[in-house]
Amino acid sequence: MSIWSSFIQYYKPYRRIFFIDLACASGVALVDIAFPQILYYLTHYVFVRSAAEILPILGWIAAGMFFLYGIRYACQYYITTWGHIMGAHMESDMRQDLFDHYQRLSFSYYDRNNTGEMMSKLVSDLFDISELAHHGPENLFICSLKIIGSFALLLFLNVKMTLILAVVTGLMIVFSIYKNRRMKAVFMDNRKKIAGVNARVQDSLAGIRVVKSFANEDLEREKFCDSNEQFLDSKISSYQIMGTFQAGNGLFQGLLYTAVLVSGGYFVAEGALRGSDLAVYALYIGIFMNPIDVLINFTEQFQRGYSGFKRFLEVIHTTPEILEKPHAMPLGEVKGNIEYKNVSFHYNQNSQVLDDVNISIEAGKTVALVGPSGGGKTTLCSILPRFYDVSGGAVLIDGKDVRDVTLKSLRSAIGIVQQDVYMFAGSIRENIAYGRPEATEAEIMEAAKHANIHDFIISLPEGYDSYVGERGTRLSGGQKQRLAIARVFLKNPSILILDEATSALDNESERYIQASLEKLSKGRTTIVVAHRLSTIRNADEIIVINQNGIQERGNHEELLARNGLYAKYYNMQFEGLDELQPD
């Protein structure tokens, strides 16, 4: 019931359209039911009169029927037009809600889920929702009116024949319920399999440069073929079930007509039913069977829409792991004092990354984190803006626990430059302005100048309007990195995180970037994660961290004089790798 109550919520903004749609559906059903009754009345009370009496009445009959079907036309137009518009609005609302919820979900959700599958839930899973939202209530309402109305009139014509009809219809309903249960499972499997196809396509296309560099097109083709075949098998299963379902219901419809003909002939022979009444009875059988046929055909659409909405709710009902407290306060003016107080962190119960870590950083100071991969350096950076929450202890900014302040104010105070820079498909201007969307043209240019990228931009034919390509494919690594720095300059945060921002660059690009980063760091509290130790010589404090926690801390000269781990890493980088050679 929670699924249906959630679905019904989306009708609320369109209540007026919905109720008019149902009223129009009632009009269509009543007109359809009325025709056999009009025919019954005319054949029994009008057409039995003389020609002189019948002919004058025909004009009134034609006018009445024209008026009746004029009403039906208007009702059908509203149902087809505004009913579908309502369904499209509901689908759009659901898609917007899903996208908004994706924006709220924590990094841990994206760590566990594939982008292609998420895209499938956002796009293809909701395609059938529009039709279900429109045709679901309308079909059920019209069909219920027609079935109940025609059944009541059939009882009025002949009770015994109608009871025989009810028995066959009951068997059809039992058969339909049984098949529906099987269809629900197979259509849900359809959704999962097409999500697998989308995931495979997204993964292959996103990594197309790696695919081609390894000449692995055939491997990718095989992987896609496997996902595609699985989806095909699932579709075949669904069509086999649909085939038996529709053919079986067709058989029951044939049994209904057979029962009507045989029992009708018997009752006519017995004198319990007139031949003209049997003809009217047959018309009502058509009206009785038509909504059943509509419901049978609607079943596939219903199951597709239902399975899509169910997968939609699986995401909507996923609670973000990073939640803002109900009475969280803005961080306010940020000085930049940072404290990691007895911090512990694990991604799951068996993967302890940080254990009782204590670090204090004064406002305006630069602290560098060095050490082997997996020691927790990036994790320390990620828990500061609450991309993940600590498992124990607390992270404080200016004495305030980051869990007690609003996420927007917290993340607005922190600027991040990473090794893997993401560029949005769009212009250079749009990518820089992402740091502060309301920034003026002059401010965007000033940020670019600070990042040493302005001269390059104006050298392009389209300048700041130049298209960067998907993920910035038209730019070099150094150019993308400087645009990312310009983005942070524009944001102007009080706290800066540099997570291996120069490790993937050549020496010339590194010099440009390093100069930009030093300018960016000036006057800000800065945390630097670096493998290239030449970039952190001037840090106020260097912390050496590995899988066993913090091993050393001090400035560059102090750590070299100590001749410990830092000195070892430094010498390995600047004096060769002789000690790593085998004896």
N, C-alpha and C positions, 0 to 999 in steps of 0.2 A: 504493500500500500504506500510505502514511502516513495517508491518510484513514481506512482501515479499522482500522489499529492505534490511532488516536485514538478511533474509535468504540468499539472493544472495551474501552478503558480504563474506560468508564462502566458496564460490566457488573460490574466487580470488587466493588463494595460489595454486590452482589445475586447473588453466585455461587451461594449455596444455592438461592435461588428459581429461578435460571436452570437449574441442573442438574436440579432436581426437575421443572421445566417440560419439559425435554427428555426426561426419563424418562417423564413422562405422555404426551408426544407419541409416544414409542415404543410405549406401551401402546395408544393410539388406533390407530396404524398397524397394529400386529400384530393387533388384534381385527378390523380391517377386512379385512386380508389373509387372516385365518383362516377367514372365513365361506365363501368359495368352496371352500376346501380341505376344510372340514367337509362341505359339500354333495357334493363329489366323493367323499369317503370313504363317506358315507351312501348315495349312489345306486349306488355300485359294490359295497359290502360289507354294507350293512344292509337297505336297502329292497328288495333282491332276494330276501329271505327270505319265509317265510310270515307271514300276518297274526298268528298266535299268537305268533310270535317278535318281530314288530315292535312290537306294542302295548305290552308291558311296558317296552320301551326308551324309548318316547316321553317318559315322565315324567322320566327321567334326562337325555334330550336337552334338554327344556325347562328343567330345573334348571341344567344346564351352560351353556346359552345365556343364562339370566337372570343367572347369576354372571358370565359373560364381559362382558355388556353393563352389568352393575353396575359392574365395574371401569372400563369405558369411560366411564360417566357420571362417576365420581369423577375420572378423569383429565381429562376435558373440562371439568369444573367448575374444577379447579385451573388449567388452561391459560387459560380465559376470565377467571377472576377475578384470580388472583395474577400471571399473565402480564401482564395489562393494568396492574395496580398497579405491577409492576416497570418497565414502559415509562413510566408516568406519573412515577415517581420519577426515572428517567433524564432525561426531558424537563425536569423541575424542576431537576435538578443542572446540566444544560447551561445553562438559563436563568440560574441563579444564577452560574455561572462566567462567562457572557457579561456579566452586569451588573457583576460584580466586576472584569472586565477593562476594561470601559468606565470604571470609576472610576480605573483605573491609567493609562489612556492620557493622553497629553500634550495641552495646549491645541491644538497644531498639528494633531492628528487631528480635533478638532472644528472647526477652521478650514476643513478640507478636505471634511468630510462633513455631510450633511443629517440633522437630527434625526429626520425622518419615516422615512428609510431605516434609521437605526439602530434605531428602534422596530420597524420591520418585521422586522429580523433577530432582535430580542429576543422578539417575540411570534409573528407569523404564520409565520415561517420554521421555527419549532420545533414547530408544531402537529402535523405529520405524523411527527415524530421518535418520539413515543410508540408509534404503530402500527408503524413500521419496527423499532424496538427490540424490540417484543414479537413481531410476526408474522414478522420477517425470519428469524432462526435457526430458529424453530419451523416455519414453512412449508417452509424448505429441508430441515430434518431429516425432517419427516413425509413430505414429497413424495419425498425421496430414498429413504427406507425403502420407501414404497409402490411407487415405480417400479422399484427394484432387485428387491424381493421379488416383485412381480407378474410382472416380466419373466423372472425365474428360473423361476417356476412355469409361465409360458407356454411357455418352452423345454422344460420337462418334458412338457407336453401335446403340443406339435408344433413341432419345430425350424424347419421350412421356413416355416410360416405366421408364426412369430415373427421370422424374418429379414426377411420382406417388411414386417412391422410396423416393424422397426428402420429400414429404408430410408426409409419415409414419415416416421417420427419424426425422423430425421436432417435431412430437408429442412425440417421444421417448426422445428427448432432453428436452422438457418442463417437462415431467414426471421426468426425472433424476434431473433437477435443483430443483424441488419441494422436492424430497426425500433427496437431498443433504443437504438442509437447516435443515431438521429435524435430519439428521445424525450428523451434526456438533455439535448440542446441546447435543445429547445423548453421543457422544464420549468424549466431554469435561466433561460431568458428570461421565463417566467411569474413567477418570483421577483423578477426585476429590475423587471418592469413593475408588479407590485403594490406593490413598494417605492416606485416612482415615484408611484403613486396615494396611498400613505400620506404621502409627502413633500409632495405638493400639498395634501392635506387639512390637514396640520399647519401648513404655511406660511400657508394661507388663514385657518384658524381662529385661529392665534396673532396674526395681524394684522387681525382682524375689525373693530376700531375704525378702523383706517386705511382698510380696504376701504369701510366705510360712510361715512366722512367724505368720501371722494372719489367716492361713488356708483358704485363700480366692481364691483358685484355681478355684472353681466353679463360683465365681463372675467374675473373669477375663475371664473365658470361655464364660460366658453369654455376656460380653461386646464385646469380639472378635466375637462371633456368630452374634451379632447385626450388627457390621461393615461389616462382611463377607456377611450377607444376603442383606445388602444395595447394596454392590458391585454386588452380584448375580442378584438382581432385575434390576440394571442398565445394566448389560450385557445382560439379557434377553430382555430388551427393545431395545437394540442396534441390537440384532440378529433378533428381530421381524421386525424392520425397514429394516435391510439388506435383510431379506427374501422377503418382499414385493417389495423392490427395484430390486433385481436380478430376481425374478419371473416375475415382471412387464416388465422388459426389455427383458426377454426371450419371453414373449408374443408378444412384438413388433417385435422381430426378426422373430417369426413365421409369423406375419402379413406381414413382408417384403417378405419372401419366398413365401407366398400365393399370394401376389400381383404380384411377378415376374412370377409365374407359370400361373396365370389366364390371366394377361395382355400379357405375352409372347405367350401363346396359342392363344389368340385373334389376335395378330399381325401376327403370323405365318399363321393362317387361312385366314387373310386378304391379305397375300402375302407381308406385309411390313417388314417381318423379316424372314431370313432363319433359318432352324432348327439348322445348325452348329453354326450360330451366337448366337442362344439362349444358346447353350452349353457353348460357350466362355463367354457370358453374366453371366451365372450362376457361372463360375469360378471367375469373377470379383466381383460378389455379395459376395462370400466367402472372398475375399480380403477386400472388403468394410466392411463386418460385423466383421471380426477378430479384427481390431483395436478398434471397438466400444465395442466388448466383453472384450478386454484388459482394456479399460478405465473403464468399469463397475466393473470389478474385482479389479482394482486399486483404486477405490473410497474408499473402507474400509481402505486400507493402507494409502491413502492420508489423510483421516479424522483423523486417529490415529496419524500420523506424524504431521499434522497441529495443532491438539489440544495439543500435547506434546511440540511443538515449541512455541506455544502461552503461555503456562504456564512457559516455559523457559524464555521467554521475560519478563514476569511479574516480575521475580526476577532481570534479567539483567537491567531492566529499573527502579528498585528501587534505589533511590539515597541515599547513606549513609548519616545519619544525622551528623556524625562527618567527616567533610571535611578539608583537609589541604589547607591553603591559597596558591594561585598560586606562590607567592614569599616568602613563609615561609623559615626562616633561621634555620640552626641547632642550638640547644641550647648551644653548645660549652662546655667549661669546667665548671662543675657545682660545686658551693660552697655549695648550699643547703639551702639558705634563701627562706622561703615560706611565702606568704601573701595571705590570703583570704580577698578580699576587697569588702565590701558591697555585698556579694554573696547571691543570691536568686536562688532557684531551684524548679521546679515542673515537675512531670512526665506527667501530663496533666493539663488542666485548673482548675480542681477541687481538685487537690492534691498538695498543697503547702507543701514542705518538709523543705526548708530552706528560711529564710526571713531576708535579710540584716545582714548577719553574717560577723564579722570581727575577724580574727585571724592572728597573726604574729608569725612565728617560726624562730628563729635564726639558722644559720647553725650549725650542730653538736648537737643541743639540741633535747630532747625527750619530746614530748607532748602526753598526754593520753586523750582520749575522753571517757567519761563514761556517763551512763544514760540509761533510759528504751528503749526498742526496738521501732523503728519508729520515734526516735528523729532526725535522719539524720546523725548519726555517719558514717555509711558505705557510705552514699551519699557523705559526705565530702571527704572521701578517693577516691571515684570513679571519682570525677570531677577533681582531681589533674592530673592523667594521661590521662584525656579526654576520659574516657569510656562514659561519658555523658558531654554535654556542659551546662554551667550555663545559667539560664534564665535571670539573671541580675548580674551586678557587674563583677568582674574579679578574676582569680586565677593567681598569679605571682610566678615565680621561679627566684631568683636572679634579680628581677625587670622586668622580661620579661613575658608578658602575654602568657600563655600556648597555646592560640589560634594562636599566631604569629610564633610559632616554628614548625619544622617538627615533625610529630608523632613518627617517628622512634627514633629520638634523644631524645625526651621527655620520651618515655617509656623505652628507654635503660638506662635512668638515674634513674629510679624508680624500686625498687624491692618490690614484694608483697608476703607476706605469709598469707594465709587465713585459716579459720577453716576447710573448705571443700577442702581438697587437691586433685588435679587431677593428677593421674599417667597415663601416656600413656602406651598402651600395648607394651611391649618391655623389655629390660634389665635394671638393676639398673644403669649401666653405661650410657645408652642412656637417662634415665630420669634425671640424674644429669647434663649431658652434654647439656641438653635442655637450661640451663642457658647461655651457651656459646658453640655452636656446634663445634667450631674450637679448643676447649681446649685440652691440652695434657693429657695423662694418669696420669702423676704426678700431674697436676693441679686438675683433678677430684678427685684423692685420697686426696689431701690436703683439698679440700672443704669438703669432707666427714669427715675428721678428725676434722675440725672446727665445724661440725654439730654433733659430737659425735655419728656417725653412722658407721665409718670405721671398728671398731672391729666386729660389727655385720655382716657387709658385707663379710669380709674375713672368717668368721666362716661358711658361706654357702658353700655347695659343689662346686658351680660354681662361687662363689665370685661375682665380679662385672658383670659377664655375666648372673647372675640369673634372671629368668623371673619373673616379678612382677605380672602378671595376668592382666585381663581387669580391668581398674580403680584401679589397685593395690590391688586386692582381696587377694593376697598371703601374704600381709603385714599387720601388726597391725596399728592402728591409729597413735600411737607414731612413729613407723618406717616410715610411709608415711610422717608424719610431718617433721621428721629430714631430709629425702631425699629432701623435698621441701626447707628446710633451706639450705641444701648443694647446691641446684640449685641456690639459691639467692647468696650464698657466691661466687659461680663461676661467676655469673653475675657481682658482685662487684659494685653495684649501689651507687650513692651518697645519695640517698633518700630512706628510707625504710618505708613501710606500713605494720603493723602487725594487721590484722583484726581478732580479737578473735582467735589468733593462738593456744591458749592452752585450750580453754573453753570446748572442748569435750574430754579431756584426763584425765586419772587417775592421782593420786597424784605423783606416781613414774615417770611416763612418763613426767608429767608436770615439774618436777625438771630437768630432762635431757633437755627438750625443752627450759625451761627458761634459763638455763645456756648457751645453744647454741644461744638463741636470744640476750642475753646480750652481748655475744661476737660479734654477727653479728651487733648489734646496735652501737658498739663502734666507735666513729668518724664519724657517719652518722646522718643526720637529720632524726628523726624517729617519725612517727605518730602511736600511739598504740590505737586500739579499744579494750576495755577489760570489761568483766563482773566480772572476778575474780580480785578484787581490790588489792589482795596481790601481783599481778604481776606488779603493777605500782607505788609502794611506792616511788621508786627512780626517777620517772619522773620529769623533770625540771618544768613542768607545767601540771596540771590536769584541764581539762575543763569539767564541768558538763552541759550536753545539753539534753533537752527534747523537746516535741512538741511545746513548747512556746519559743524555742531558747536557747541561752546560759544563764544559771542560776548562775553558780559560776565558778571561776577560781583561781588557786593558786597552791602551792605545797601541798604535803600530810599533813604536820604538820599544815599549815595555814588553810586548809579546815576543818581539824578536830577541830581546835580551834574555827572556826566560828560556828560550831555546826549546819550546815545547811543540805542541801540535801545530799552532799557527806558523811557527818558524819552519816546521817541516813542510807544510803546504806551500809556504812562500818560496822556499828553496827549490821545491819540485817545479814550480812554475818558472822561476827566473835563473835557475842554475842547471836545468836539464833534468832528465829522468834516469840518470845512471843507476841510482839505487834500486830502480824497478827492474833493471836488466837481470836475467838469470845468471847465476855464478858459472 
